[in-house]
Amino acid sequence: MRLVTPGDSAPASVNKYLLPHETQVITVRRHPAVLMVPVGLVLGGLIVAGVLSQIAAADAGGVISWIWWGWLLLLAWFVWRVAEWSVDYFVITNQRMLLTTGLITRNVAMMPLAKVTDMSFKRSIAGRMLGYGEFVLESAGQDQALSTVAYLPYPEQLYLEVCEMIFPNKNATADD
């Protein structure tokens, strides 16, 4: 988790969506575990391409080039997924939560902190082993632009920070 200090700013891809009077509190990128399936597919595709190349080597050389072109397409898809992951951020300001996604088509989902009525997080077994979780947000409205945020790093710490912002301690004094 990256807590934003007062002099610091979010990445330029996120900063343009912040209001002038907002103060950033937390800015995190999704956990790299979001790339587990693409990595598995690329590695599995490499193994399959290698095996098929050995099988097809005796028959025809043209088939081998098609096999490797197919794997290169899979590799290009993987590079695209990594590039998308690198620009996706979950930002919490003093007034709202934002989830920015997308490389070419930019999507910005937002929920005001004052509208959050319930918040929980889930952690699968893989999430507990690798250190990620999913936030589930609920508000009074019917259709929410931001209802779940998957693959968040440090979910317990992030959950406590957000709960402290949503439900501040009303009994705190200036000395606390």
C-alpha positions as CSV (number, residue, x, y, z in Angstrom):
1,M,0.0,0.0,0.0
2,R,1.2,3.5,-0.8
3,L,0.0,6.1,1.5
4,V,0.2,9.5,-0.2
5,T,2.0,12.2,1.7
6,P,0.7,15.8,1.5
7,G,3.4,16.9,-1.0
8,D,3.0,13.7,-3.1
9,S,0.6,13.2,-6.0
10,A,-1.0,10.3,-7.8
11,P,0.2,9.2,-11.2
12,A,-0.8,11.6,-14.0
13,S,-3.3,9.0,-15.3
14,V,-5.2,9.3,-12.1
15,N,-4.5,12.9,-11.0
16,K,-6.7,14.4,-13.7
17,Y,-9.8,12.8,-12.2
18,L,-9.3,14.3,-8.8
19,L,-11.1,17.5,-7.8
20,P,-9.1,20.5,-6.8
21,H,-10.3,20.4,-3.2
22,E,-9.7,16.6,-2.7
23,T,-6.8,15.2,-0.7
24,Q,-5.4,11.8,-1.6
25,V,-5.1,9.4,1.2
26,I,-4.3,6.0,-0.4
27,T,-3.3,5.1,-4.0
28,V,-2.7,1.4,-4.8
29,R,-2.2,-0.6,-7.9
30,R,-4.0,-3.9,-8.1
31,H,-2.1,-6.9,-6.9
32,P,0.1,-8.6,-9.5
33,A,-1.9,-11.8,-8.9
34,V,-4.4,-10.4,-11.4
35,L,-1.8,-11.6,-14.0
36,M,-1.7,-15.2,-12.8
37,V,-4.1,-16.5,-15.5
38,P,-2.3,-14.7,-18.4
39,V,1.1,-15.9,-17.2
40,G,-0.2,-19.5,-17.0
41,L,-1.7,-19.3,-20.5
42,V,1.5,-17.9,-22.0
43,L,3.7,-20.5,-20.3
44,G,1.2,-23.3,-21.2
45,G,1.1,-22.0,-24.8
46,L,4.9,-22.1,-25.0
47,I,4.9,-25.7,-23.8
48,V,2.2,-26.7,-26.3
49,A,3.9,-24.8,-29.1
50,G,7.2,-26.6,-28.4
51,V,5.5,-30.0,-28.3
52,L,3.5,-29.3,-31.5
53,S,6.7,-28.1,-33.2
54,Q,8.5,-31.4,-32.4
55,I,5.5,-33.4,-33.6
56,A,5.1,-31.3,-36.8
57,A,8.9,-31.1,-37.6
58,A,8.8,-34.3,-39.5
59,D,5.7,-33.4,-41.6
60,A,5.9,-29.8,-42.7
61,G,7.8,-26.6,-42.0
62,G,4.9,-24.3,-42.7
63,V,2.9,-25.7,-39.9
64,I,5.6,-24.9,-37.4
65,S,5.6,-21.2,-38.4
66,W,1.8,-21.1,-37.8
67,I,2.2,-22.7,-34.4
68,W,4.8,-20.0,-33.3
69,W,2.8,-17.2,-34.8
70,G,-0.1,-18.3,-32.7
71,W,2.1,-18.3,-29.6
72,L,3.3,-14.8,-30.5
73,L,-0.3,-13.6,-30.6
74,L,-0.8,-15.1,-27.2
75,L,2.4,-13.3,-26.0
76,A,1.1,-10.0,-27.4
77,W,-2.1,-10.5,-25.5
78,F,-0.1,-11.0,-22.4
79,V,1.9,-7.9,-22.9
80,W,-1.4,-6.0,-23.4
81,R,-2.7,-7.3,-20.1
82,V,0.5,-6.3,-18.3
83,A,0.2,-2.8,-19.8
84,E,-3.4,-2.5,-18.7
85,W,-2.5,-3.6,-15.2
86,S,0.2,-1.0,-15.0
87,V,-2.3,1.9,-15.4
88,D,-5.1,0.6,-13.2
89,Y,-5.3,2.3,-9.8
90,F,-7.6,2.3,-6.8
91,V,-7.5,5.7,-5.2
92,I,-9.1,6.8,-2.0
93,T,-9.4,10.5,-1.3
94,N,-10.9,12.3,1.7
95,Q,-14.2,12.4,-0.1
96,R,-14.5,9.4,-2.5
97,M,-13.2,6.1,-3.8
98,L,-12.1,5.9,-7.5
99,L,-11.2,2.9,-9.6
100,T,-9.5,3.8,-12.9
101,T,-9.1,1.0,-15.5
102,G,-8.3,0.6,-19.1
103,L,-5.5,1.5,-21.4
104,I,-7.2,2.9,-24.5
105,T,-10.8,3.2,-23.3
106,R,-10.5,4.7,-19.8
107,N,-13.1,3.7,-17.2
108,V,-13.4,5.6,-13.9
109,A,-15.8,4.2,-11.3
110,M,-16.4,6.4,-8.3
111,M,-18.4,6.2,-5.0
112,P,-18.5,9.0,-2.5
113,L,-17.4,7.9,1.0
114,A,-20.6,9.5,2.5
115,K,-22.7,7.1,0.4
116,V,-21.1,3.9,1.6
117,T,-23.5,2.1,3.9
118,D,-21.7,-1.2,4.2
119,M,-18.2,-2.5,3.2
120,S,-16.6,-5.9,3.5
121,F,-13.7,-7.7,2.0
122,K,-13.3,-11.3,0.9
123,R,-10.1,-13.3,0.7
124,S,-9.9,-16.6,-1.1
125,I,-7.3,-19.2,-0.2
126,A,-5.1,-18.0,-3.0
127,G,-5.7,-14.4,-1.8
128,R,-4.6,-15.3,1.7
129,M,-1.4,-17.0,0.4
130,L,-0.5,-14.3,-2.1
131,G,-1.7,-11.3,-0.1
132,Y,-4.7,-9.9,-2.0
133,G,-8.4,-9.5,-1.4
134,E,-11.6,-8.1,-2.8
135,F,-13.7,-5.2,-1.4
136,V,-17.4,-5.3,-1.6
137,L,-19.1,-1.9,-1.3
138,E,-22.8,-1.2,-0.8
139,S,-24.6,2.1,-0.9
140,A,-28.2,3.2,-0.6
141,G,-28.6,3.6,-4.4
142,Q,-29.8,0.7,-6.6
143,D,-27.1,0.7,-9.3
144,Q,-23.6,1.4,-8.2
145,A,-20.7,2.2,-10.5
146,L,-18.3,0.8,-7.9
147,S,-19.5,-2.2,-6.1
148,T,-16.5,-4.6,-6.1
149,V,-12.8,-4.1,-6.3
150,A,-10.9,-7.3,-6.8
151,Y,-7.1,-8.0,-6.3
152,L,-6.4,-5.3,-3.8
153,P,-3.1,-5.7,-2.0
154,Y,-2.9,-5.5,1.8
155,P,-6.7,-5.9,2.2
156,E,-6.8,-5.8,6.0
157,Q,-4.8,-2.6,6.4
158,L,-6.6,-1.0,3.5
159,Y,-10.0,-2.1,5.0
160,L,-9.1,-0.5,8.4
161,E,-8.0,2.7,6.8
162,V,-11.1,3.0,4.7
163,C,-13.4,2.2,7.6
164,E,-11.7,4.8,9.7
165,M,-12.4,7.4,7.0
166,I,-16.1,6.3,6.5
167,F,-16.8,5.9,10.2
168,P,-14.5,8.4,12.0
169,N,-14.1,8.3,15.8
170,K,-16.7,10.9,17.0
171,N,-15.2,10.9,20.5
172,A,-11.6,11.8,19.4
173,T,-10.2,14.9,20.9
174,A,-7.6,17.2,19.3
175,D,-4.9,15.5,21.4
176,D,-5.6,12.1,19.8
